[in-house]
Amino acid sequence: MKTPSMGTWVAAAAASSLLLAGCSAGASDPGDEAKKDSMTIAFTAEPANLDFTTTSGIAIPEALMENVYESLVRVDGEGEIQPALAEDWDVSEDRKTYTFHLQEGVKFSNGADLTSEDVKFSYERVQDEWKNALKSKMDIVDSIETPDDLTVEISLKKPSNTWLFNLTSLVGAVFDTEGTEDLANKAIGTGPFSIEEFTRGQSIDFVARDDYWGETPAVKNVTFKYFQDAVSASNALKSGEIDVVSNLQAPELAGEFQSSDYQIISGTTNGEVVLSMNNAEGIFEDKTARAAVMHAIDRKAVLDTAWAGYGELIGSMVPPTDPYYEDLTGVWDYDPQKAKDLVREAGIDGEEFAFTVPNLPYAKAISEIVSAQLKEVGLKANIETQEFPAVWLDKTFTKHNFDMSVINHAEPRDILTVFSNDYYIGYDDSSIKKIAEKADTGTEEEYISGMKEIARTITEDAAADFLFLFPNLVIAKSDVAGVPANRVSDAFRIADLSWN
């Protein structure tokens, strides 16, 4: 028995913004010691709650992973697996058993000691109780043994090339055995920060833990503040209300920060911006109709118009930082005439369809140009803007009540999750299941070649249109240090932040 002991977006009212700006005026002085202890970061999609075990989307793990919750392992900015709660690990000769050796002296934020039982409890709970579709990443686990308090032996049903990397994601989060009663409102983890206050629709306040097992964060108090639009966030940075814009949602505004007072940090992410089509029912159940869309979209124009040219064309659900990346941008060329011919062949000329768009800046900007391009080939998109996450997750993601949508799928290495039969896109994965299984259990070379085949199959099936890879575009005050250039994991890691 143990000792008792995380989006929709929100617009800040003008009066509140002025008040906050006034309150932070003193803190904007680099010499002010109070400022050195705090930092405020602007985000867009805010968490609906704090429970990623039941709620999908990147907003919750973005805030909580590596800040409040930790896994046995983590992934660095280059995509390499590094130790975390496990100081090291061994793999059996048959590649089916992993023996993890836990760090000593680790405590949860409620004061309880971390033991191997917490790991066993957490990972079995993924299989038994999680509702998040990413739970399938743990299906391969056969058994978990705890020979002593600091040793965990995890046996897999078969060898896996992906499982250890999957542990770096939210499914690897380790919970206290007595800390999961109210995950939507209370997060108890081993990370360097605990949550001091969660104000839905507005902010999350983090405070550094004095008893953290690792290196003490340089900034003691960090606030994630959520803004409805990029202009509001940019104005907040200019006024001194915030210190960092975590990912600028209107890249055309970057030019306003080209001065010695700010720094513009540009890198890459895992985020594939996907023009999703409902493969299971409706107008796009027919591959010919989906192929018409693929030829109708000028992706370079979408990138340049909707996102100021920032980002990268990739042509698949695989970013260049993954080992099985292949440039598939040439599979579907921009050919409006061919698109028109396919529209007529499919018998859908002039047909209207539901285009559900989350109220996120990139999605709204993309929907406008995509709809115009589709109109040119004889397709009429009826745009329905949906509040994100609540309405979009309910109607589009969960109930599959859509024909077309657009979303940034930001979770790492999620191609097999997004293109599984029961996911919202409704892709028939029967042709790739055996390929995936063989790739996962094979050699490293077989894994890479198999995953490339899967990515190409999905692209050639016109399952969705991969518009571009979302960029990591951060704007920060010039004296902020430790901001990662790349975002290739679930987390926005704040323990590395500091003031120069």
C-alpha positions as MATLAB code, in Angstrom:
seq = 'MKTPSMGTWVAAAAASSLLLAGCSAGASDPGDEAKKDSMTIAFTAEPANLDFTTTSGIAIPEALMENVYESLVRVDGEGEIQPALAEDWDVSEDRKTYTFHLQEGVKFSNGADLTSEDVKFSYERVQDEWKNALKSKMDIVDSIETPDDLTVEISLKKPSNTWLFNLTSLVGAVFDTEGTEDLANKAIGTGPFSIEEFTRGQSIDFVARDDYWGETPAVKNVTFKYFQDAVSASNALKSGEIDVVSNLQAPELAGEFQSSDYQIISGTTNGEVVLSMNNAEGIFEDKTARAAVMHAIDRKAVLDTAWAGYGELIGSMVPPTDPYYEDLTGVWDYDPQKAKDLVREAGIDGEEFAFTVPNLPYAKAISEIVSAQLKEVGLKANIETQEFPAVWLDKTFTKHNFDMSVINHAEPRDILTVFSNDYYIGYDDSSIKKIAEKADTGTEEEYISGMKEIARTITEDAAADFLFLFPNLVIAKSDVAGVPANRVSDAFRIADLSWN';
ca = [
       0.000    0.000    0.000;
       1.318    3.460   -0.919;
       1.426    6.501    1.241;
      -1.560    8.731    0.310;
      -0.446   11.648   -0.381;
      -4.335   17.294  -18.908;
      -8.162   21.810  -27.199;
     -10.537   24.160  -27.606;
      -9.218   27.637  -28.021;
     -10.172   30.598  -25.980;
     -10.064   34.267  -26.828;
      -8.798   36.557  -24.108;
     -11.104   39.535  -23.664;
      -9.526   42.887  -24.460;
      -9.859   44.129  -20.910;
      -8.265   40.991  -19.524;
      -5.406   41.271  -21.994;
      -4.721   44.826  -20.927;
      -4.818   43.840  -17.288;
      -2.443   40.925  -17.796;
      -0.104   43.040  -19.892;
      -0.028   45.618  -17.150;
       0.664   43.000  -14.491;
       3.571   41.605  -16.482;
       5.182   44.932  -17.300;
       7.695   44.670  -14.490;
       8.437   41.081  -15.313;
       9.511   42.050  -18.844;
      12.721   43.551  -17.448;
      15.492   40.961  -18.028;
      17.101   42.043  -14.772;
      14.038   41.281  -12.686;
      14.739   38.162  -10.618;
      11.025   37.370  -10.390;
      10.975   37.012  -14.160;
      13.826   34.509  -14.053;
      11.605   32.208  -12.027;
       8.663   32.270  -14.426;
       7.809   31.916  -18.107;
       4.517   32.046  -20.025;
       4.062   30.154  -23.288;
       1.257   30.586  -25.835;
      -0.481   27.508  -27.219;
      -3.449   27.008  -29.536;
      -5.590   23.897  -29.030;
      -6.123   23.548  -25.311;
      -6.889   20.340  -23.456;
     -10.529   19.457  -22.904;
      -9.324   17.806  -19.689;
      -6.119   16.279  -18.293;
      -6.875   12.648  -19.144;
      -5.177   11.372  -22.305;
      -6.140    7.804  -21.381;
      -9.712    8.553  -22.478;
      -9.338   11.669  -24.674;
      -7.579   11.716  -28.058;
      -5.499   14.526  -29.560;
      -2.087   16.066  -28.984;
      -3.113   18.865  -26.601;
      -3.026   16.830  -23.380;
       0.249   14.908  -23.858;
       1.796   18.086  -25.273;
       1.276   19.651  -21.880;
       1.774   16.682  -19.591;
       4.304   14.247  -21.077;
       7.862   14.775  -19.797;
       6.564   17.642  -17.667;
       4.208   15.859  -15.282;
       4.235   12.268  -16.520;
       7.296   10.308  -17.579;
       7.894    6.988  -19.309;
      10.659    4.441  -18.924;
      12.250    5.957  -22.034;
      11.986    9.205  -23.994;
      12.864   10.409  -27.505;
      15.239   13.328  -28.081;
      15.013   16.051  -30.751;
      16.772   13.859  -33.276;
      14.325   10.990  -32.796;
      16.712    8.819  -30.760;
      15.526    6.807  -27.746;
      17.066    7.865  -24.438;
      16.757    6.660  -20.813;
      14.123    8.248  -18.582;
      12.604    6.445  -15.585;
      14.686    3.444  -16.638;
      18.382    4.145  -16.313;
      19.072    1.253  -18.689;
      17.541   -1.937  -20.066;
      18.447   -5.328  -21.503;
      16.824   -7.217  -24.377;
      16.728  -10.997  -24.528;
      18.304  -12.887  -27.406;
      14.902  -13.708  -28.894;
      13.984   -9.955  -28.697;
      10.824  -10.721  -26.753;
      11.765   -9.782  -23.173;
      12.858   -6.316  -22.005;
      14.337   -5.945  -18.538;
      14.223   -2.350  -17.315;
      16.285   -1.108  -14.367;
      14.544    1.855  -12.721;
      16.195    5.024  -11.466;
      16.604    5.121   -7.706;
      14.950    7.716   -5.480;
      12.101    8.634   -7.821;
       8.965   10.017   -6.177;
       5.545   10.937   -7.492;
       4.257   14.454   -6.891;
       2.071   13.071   -4.080;
       5.161   11.862   -2.224;
       4.814    8.167   -3.070;
       7.888    6.226   -4.168;
       8.104    4.914   -7.724;
       8.385    1.139   -7.812;
       8.153   -1.550  -10.454;
       4.557   -2.159   -9.356;
       3.609    1.281  -10.664;
       4.988    0.386  -14.094;
       3.138   -2.939  -14.123;
      -0.089   -1.239  -12.990;
       0.219    1.529  -15.609;
       0.933   -0.688  -18.586;
      -1.689   -3.282  -17.748;
      -4.162   -0.430  -17.320;
      -3.481    0.699  -20.923;
      -4.690   -2.678  -22.127;
      -7.617   -2.991  -19.725;
      -9.046    0.497  -19.163;
      -7.789    3.059  -21.685;
     -10.253    4.482  -24.245;
      -7.696    6.369  -26.358;
      -7.202    4.516  -29.681;
      -3.440    4.697  -29.216;
      -3.830    2.021  -26.543;
      -3.301   -0.533  -29.330;
       0.421    0.207  -29.112;
       0.431   -1.951  -25.970;
      -1.458   -4.919  -27.454;
       1.806   -6.733  -28.079;
       2.622   -7.006  -24.356;
       2.146  -10.554  -23.080;
       3.147  -10.296  -19.421;
       4.838   -8.012  -16.913;
       6.870   -9.256  -13.955;
       8.380   -7.308  -11.048;
      11.208   -9.351   -9.500;
      12.084   -6.433   -7.208;
      11.107   -2.810   -6.612;
      13.536   -1.449   -9.213;
      13.277   -4.127  -11.918;
      10.537   -4.627  -14.508;
      10.508   -7.538  -16.950;
       8.146   -7.017  -19.880;
       7.576   -9.941  -22.227;
       6.130   -9.420  -25.695;
       3.981  -11.853  -27.664;
       6.508  -11.582  -30.503;
       9.581   -9.498  -31.364;
       8.767   -5.890  -32.209;
      10.732   -3.157  -33.947;
       8.253   -0.491  -32.847;
       7.353   -1.227  -29.249;
      10.267    0.456  -27.480;
       9.746    3.625  -29.509;
       6.022    3.459  -28.706;
       6.959    3.562  -25.030;
       8.303    7.091  -25.557;
       4.748    8.207  -26.329;
       1.807    8.741  -23.984;
       1.106    4.990  -23.679;
       4.393    4.722  -21.772;
       3.333    7.166  -19.057;
       3.806    5.747  -15.571;
       1.084    6.471  -13.011;
       0.969    6.000   -9.263;
      -1.128    2.962   -8.394;
      -3.309    5.244   -6.272;
      -3.199    8.283   -8.551;
      -5.731    7.543  -11.300;
      -9.046    8.253   -9.570;
      -9.593   11.694  -11.182;
      -7.239   11.907  -14.168;
      -9.422   14.484  -15.938;
      -8.706   17.035  -13.212;
      -5.663   15.853  -11.287;
      -2.324   14.673  -12.705;
       0.064   12.852  -10.372;
       3.362   11.981  -12.011;
       7.106   11.613  -11.538;
       8.020   14.544  -13.806;
       9.883   17.744  -12.945;
       6.665   19.752  -12.623;
       3.306   19.412  -10.976;
       0.133   21.258  -11.957;
      -0.664   24.096   -9.616;
      -3.854   25.137  -11.413;
      -5.795   24.065  -14.508;
      -8.275   26.677  -15.722;
     -10.288   25.159  -18.547;
     -10.288   27.270  -21.685;
      -7.541   29.531  -20.383;
      -4.350   28.142  -18.907;
      -2.327   25.508  -17.080;
       0.048   26.622  -14.340;
       3.048   24.373  -13.652;
       5.351   24.584  -10.652;
       8.768   22.919  -10.464;
       9.119   20.165   -7.891;
      11.780   20.458   -5.204;
      11.905   16.675   -4.833;
      12.332   15.818   -8.528;
      14.733   12.915   -9.030;
      16.530   14.500  -12.007;
      18.058   17.880  -12.735;
      16.103   20.767  -11.220;
      14.414   22.987  -13.860;
      15.877   26.479  -14.217;
      12.434   28.076  -14.463;
      10.287   27.404  -11.416;
       6.878   28.536  -12.642;
       5.656   27.939  -16.203;
       2.231   28.815  -17.602;
       0.680   27.431  -20.773;
      -1.782   30.089  -21.935;
      -4.295   29.299  -24.690;
      -5.259   31.778  -27.416;
      -8.049   31.650  -29.982;
      -5.943   33.015  -32.827;
      -2.365   33.771  -33.816;
      -2.856   37.539  -33.828;
      -3.878   37.507  -30.170;
      -0.860   35.382  -29.270;
       1.492   37.613  -31.271;
       0.107   40.741  -29.626;
       0.515   39.117  -26.231;
       4.198   38.475  -26.988;
       4.706   42.082  -28.081;
       3.008   43.418  -24.943;
       5.055   41.235  -22.594;
       2.080   39.150  -21.476;
       3.809   36.002  -22.728;
       7.414   35.032  -23.457;
       7.118   32.318  -26.111;
       4.689   31.432  -28.913;
       5.043   27.659  -28.991;
       4.048   27.211  -32.649;
       3.051   30.286  -34.615;
      -0.333   29.599  -36.226;
      -0.080   32.451  -38.770;
       3.414   32.218  -40.269;
       2.925   35.436  -42.218;
       3.274   37.188  -38.856;
       6.846   35.954  -38.378;
       8.242   39.006  -40.163;
       6.949   41.204  -37.347;
       9.490   39.615  -35.000;
      12.645   40.064  -37.057;
      14.446   42.216  -34.532;
      17.026   41.801  -31.796;
      14.222   41.598  -29.228;
      13.030   38.219  -30.508;
      14.234   34.954  -31.974;
      12.531   32.889  -34.681;
      13.174   29.169  -34.309;
      12.192   26.978  -37.254;
      12.311   23.186  -37.219;
      10.295   20.116  -38.031;
       7.553   18.065  -36.378;
       5.784   14.720  -36.689;
       2.642   16.530  -37.780;
       1.240   15.399  -41.117;
      -1.520   17.777  -42.221;
      -4.051   15.303  -43.586;
      -6.970   16.061  -45.901;
      -8.983   13.094  -44.702;
     -11.772   11.478  -46.674;
     -14.352    9.067  -45.280;
     -13.352    5.784  -46.934;
     -16.148    3.794  -45.306;
     -19.265    5.585  -46.534;
     -20.488    8.521  -48.570;
     -19.109   10.128  -51.701;
     -15.491    9.183  -51.007;
     -16.119    5.510  -50.353;
     -15.367    5.204  -54.104;
     -11.618    5.283  -54.808;
     -12.278    7.018  -58.154;
     -13.799    9.953  -56.259;
     -10.812   10.067  -53.903;
      -8.426    9.909  -56.865;
     -10.211   12.918  -58.360;
      -9.479   14.851  -55.183;
      -5.817   13.799  -55.235;
      -5.365   15.187  -58.772;
      -7.401   18.330  -57.987;
      -5.207   19.582  -55.146;
      -2.194   21.780  -55.846;
      -0.324   21.058  -52.602;
       2.417   23.619  -53.233;
      -0.260   26.291  -53.645;
      -1.938   25.101  -50.445;
       1.352   25.325  -48.557;
       2.245   28.746  -49.983;
      -1.221   30.268  -49.601;
      -2.410   28.769  -46.337;
       0.903   28.491  -44.518;
       3.234   31.067  -46.130;
       5.444   28.353  -47.592;
       6.548   27.045  -44.215;
       6.483   23.268  -43.945;
       7.465   20.482  -46.310;
       5.690   18.446  -48.998;
       6.018   14.729  -48.180;
       3.256   12.801  -49.987;
       2.680   10.253  -47.234;
       1.958    9.721  -43.531;
       5.686    9.508  -42.766;
       7.913   12.460  -41.812;
      11.576   12.590  -42.914;
      12.766   11.992  -39.340;
      11.356    8.438  -39.411;
      13.658    5.645  -40.648;
      11.177    4.441  -43.280;
      10.536    7.835  -44.929;
      10.246    7.907  -48.717;
       9.388   10.945  -50.844;
       5.985   10.091  -52.327;
       5.072   13.562  -53.561;
       5.127   12.327  -57.176;
       2.492    9.621  -56.771;
      -0.441   11.989  -57.327;
       0.401   14.933  -59.595;
      -1.650   18.111  -59.810;
      -3.777   17.576  -62.935;
      -7.133   19.444  -62.893;
      -8.228   18.000  -66.226;
      -7.628   14.453  -65.050;
      -9.506   15.312  -61.850;
     -12.485   16.554  -63.917;
     -12.459   13.332  -65.962;
     -12.450   11.226  -62.775;
     -15.277   13.285  -61.284;
     -17.403   12.509  -64.356;
     -16.303    8.859  -64.302;
     -17.402    8.570  -60.685;
     -20.735   10.215  -61.524;
     -20.332   12.947  -58.925;
     -20.070   16.076  -61.106;
     -21.616   18.967  -59.178;
     -22.240   16.827  -56.105;
     -22.084   18.459  -52.685;
     -20.372   16.939  -49.646;
     -19.751   17.761  -45.989;
     -16.325   19.280  -45.269;
     -16.033   19.479  -41.467;
     -13.253   21.820  -40.394;
     -11.954   22.286  -36.835;
     -11.766   25.942  -35.814;
      -7.959   25.947  -35.897;
      -6.128   28.601  -37.959;
      -4.275   26.221  -40.258;
      -7.406   24.121  -40.871;
      -9.598   27.102  -41.689;
      -6.984   28.570  -44.050;
      -6.487   25.227  -45.801;
     -10.221   24.581  -46.180;
     -10.695   27.793  -48.158;
      -8.085   27.071  -50.829;
      -8.900   23.350  -51.000;
     -12.602   24.100  -51.489;
     -11.752   26.542  -54.299;
      -9.562   23.962  -56.028;
     -12.239   21.267  -55.745;
     -14.865   23.635  -57.126;
     -12.726   23.997  -60.270;
     -13.103   20.274  -60.995;
     -16.833   20.049  -60.265;
     -17.029   19.263  -56.536;
     -18.812   21.504  -54.023;
     -17.627   21.402  -50.436;
     -20.099   22.510  -47.804;
     -17.781   23.772  -45.088;
     -18.926   23.251  -41.521;
     -16.625   24.839  -38.973;
     -16.573   22.826  -35.747;
     -15.302   23.777  -32.330;
     -12.130   21.896  -31.505;
     -11.728   19.663  -29.672;
     -15.244   19.120  -28.297;
     -17.434   19.203  -31.423;
     -14.884   17.929  -33.958;
     -13.900   15.003  -31.755;
     -17.546   14.126  -31.177;
     -19.068   14.509  -34.655;
     -16.147   13.881  -37.017;
     -13.687   11.765  -35.077;
     -16.007    9.626  -32.951;
     -19.294    9.489  -34.872;
     -17.643    9.595  -38.339;
     -20.289   12.099  -39.465;
     -18.269   13.676  -42.283;
     -17.165   13.283  -45.915;
     -13.954   15.313  -45.756;
     -11.977   16.989  -42.998;
      -8.496   18.368  -42.369;
      -6.379   17.879  -39.278;
      -2.754   17.867  -38.219;
      -2.015   14.334  -36.988;
       0.820   15.164  -34.633;
       1.393   11.912  -32.771;
       4.690   10.191  -33.683;
       4.709    7.120  -35.947;
       0.926    6.872  -36.028;
       0.429    5.614  -39.595;
      -0.922    2.209  -38.520;
      -3.273    3.825  -36.007;
      -4.721    6.430  -38.377;
      -5.104    3.926  -41.188;
      -6.713    1.126  -39.257;
     -10.179   -0.145  -40.059;
     -11.929    1.312  -37.002;
     -10.293    4.767  -37.025;
     -12.332    7.756  -38.169;
     -11.066    7.671  -41.793;
     -12.413    4.128  -42.130;
      -9.551    2.806  -44.247;
      -9.717   -0.886  -45.151;
      -6.421   -2.048  -43.641;
      -6.733   -5.685  -44.714;
      -4.045   -5.236  -47.386;
      -1.451   -3.895  -44.971;
      -2.032   -5.912  -41.791;
       0.173   -8.835  -42.780;
       2.849   -6.500  -44.126;
       2.857   -4.620  -40.809;
       3.142   -7.775  -38.749;
       6.028   -9.125  -40.827;
       7.816   -5.764  -40.707;
       7.483   -5.428  -36.953;
       8.845   -8.874  -36.170;
      11.555   -8.923  -38.843;
      15.047   -7.527  -39.066;
      15.681   -3.800  -39.087;
      16.003   -3.897  -42.879;
      12.737   -5.834  -43.192;
      11.046   -3.356  -40.869;
      12.100   -0.364  -42.971;
      11.195   -1.959  -46.312;
       7.854   -3.199  -44.951;
       6.852    0.168  -43.538;
       7.804    1.855  -46.823;
       5.487   -0.581  -48.622;
       2.674    0.262  -46.215;
       3.124    4.012  -46.666;
       3.161    3.660  -50.454;
       0.073    1.402  -50.432;
      -1.914    3.917  -48.386;
      -0.864    6.782  -50.645;
      -1.615    4.820  -53.841;
      -5.032    3.890  -52.417;
      -5.812    7.632  -52.191;
      -6.871    6.941  -48.612;
      -6.206   10.590  -47.773;
      -4.302   13.538  -49.182;
      -1.139   14.371  -47.237;
      -0.948   18.101  -47.790;
       2.316   18.913  -46.004;
       4.431   18.330  -42.926;
       3.564   20.892  -40.286;
       6.528   23.097  -39.356;
       7.723   23.908  -35.870;
       7.783   27.701  -35.913;
       8.529   29.193  -32.510;
       8.794   32.893  -31.666;
      10.459   33.757  -28.364;
      11.981   36.682  -26.571;
      15.676   36.950  -27.349;
      16.783   35.949  -23.851;
      14.819   32.701  -23.706;
      17.029   29.612  -23.990;
      16.384   25.902  -24.347;
      13.532   26.018  -26.868;
      13.704   22.848  -29.011;
      13.968   23.406  -32.776;
      12.283   20.082  -33.561;
       9.096   18.631  -32.094;
       9.283   14.903  -32.779;
       7.519   13.582  -29.695;
       4.195   14.115  -27.926;
       5.717   16.531  -25.443;
       6.571   20.220  -25.234;
       9.400   19.776  -22.753;
       9.721   22.750  -20.384;
      12.406   21.494  -18.017;
      15.095   22.585  -20.508;
      13.890   26.194  -20.683;
      15.862   28.984  -19.054;
      16.629   32.703  -19.237;
      19.947   34.004  -20.571;
];
